[in-house]
C-alpha cells in the first residue's frame, strides 16, 4: 500500500513541478518528453508517467511503448531505493539484482536530472 501511495504522490508532484518550476519545464522542453514507468517484477504494483512540455499524465499499469521502465524485485526494495533516488542507490540495486532497468540508461539519467527539480 505504501508503494502505491508513493507512486500516486509522485505523479502529483510531477504535475505540480510542471506548473510551478520554470527549470523543470525548461528541461522537459529540451527533452521533448519522456514516457516511463515503475513496477514490481510481478506487475502487482505498476504505474506509468507520460511527460511532455504540454502536460503530465499518470496512470496504472505499464504500457508496452514506454521509453524507460524501472522494475523492482518487490515492494520493499522499491521503497528502499525510491526513498533516496540517487544514482548510487540505483546502481547498488542493479548490482544486487533488486532493480532492473528496461530501456536506455541515458533516459534514466535524464529522469534523474528532472527529478532533482521536484
VENPE-V750090 format. One record per residue. N is the residue number from 0. RES is the residue in one small letter. NEAR is the number of other ideal C-beta (glycine too) atoms within 10 Angstrom. Layout:
BEGIN
{{N/RES/NEAR} {N/RES/NEAR}}
END
This chain:
BEGIN
{{0/x/7} {1/x/11} {2/x/20} {3/x/14} {4/x/9} {5/x/17} {6/x/21} {7/x/13} {8/x/10} {9/x/18} {10/x/17} {11/x/11} {12/x/13} {13/x/19} {14/x/16} {15/x/13} {16/x/18} {17/x/18} {18/x/10} {19/x/10} {20/x/14} {21/x/8} {22/x/11} {23/x/21} {24/x/15} {25/x/12} {26/x/17} {27/x/23} {28/x/12} {29/x/10} {30/x/17} {31/x/8} {32/x/14} {33/x/19} {34/x/18} {35/x/22} {36/x/24} {37/x/22} {38/x/22} {39/x/17} {40/x/14} {41/x/11} {42/x/10} {43/x/11} {44/x/19} {45/x/19} {46/x/20} {47/x/22} {48/x/21} {49/x/18} {50/x/23} {51/x/15} {52/x/15} {53/x/10} {54/x/11} {55/x/21} {56/x/14} {57/x/17} {58/x/13} {59/x/12} {60/x/10} {61/x/18} {62/x/12} {63/x/5} {64/x/8} {65/x/17} {66/x/20} {67/x/21} {68/x/20} {69/x/21} {70/x/19} {71/x/22} {72/x/17} {73/x/15} {74/x/17} {75/x/13} {76/x/17} {77/x/25} {78/x/13} {79/x/16} {80/x/21} {81/x/17} {82/x/9} {83/x/9} {84/x/15} {85/x/10} {86/x/10} {87/x/8} {88/x/15} {89/x/19} {90/x/11} {91/x/14} {92/x/20} {93/x/14} {94/x/9} {95/x/10} {96/x/9} {97/x/18} {98/x/21} {99/x/14} {100/x/15} {101/x/14} {102/x/16} {103/x/11} {104/x/11} {105/x/10} {106/x/18} {107/x/17} {108/x/11} {109/x/19} {110/x/19} {111/x/13} {112/x/13} {113/x/19} {114/x/14} {115/x/10} {116/x/16} {117/x/12}}
END
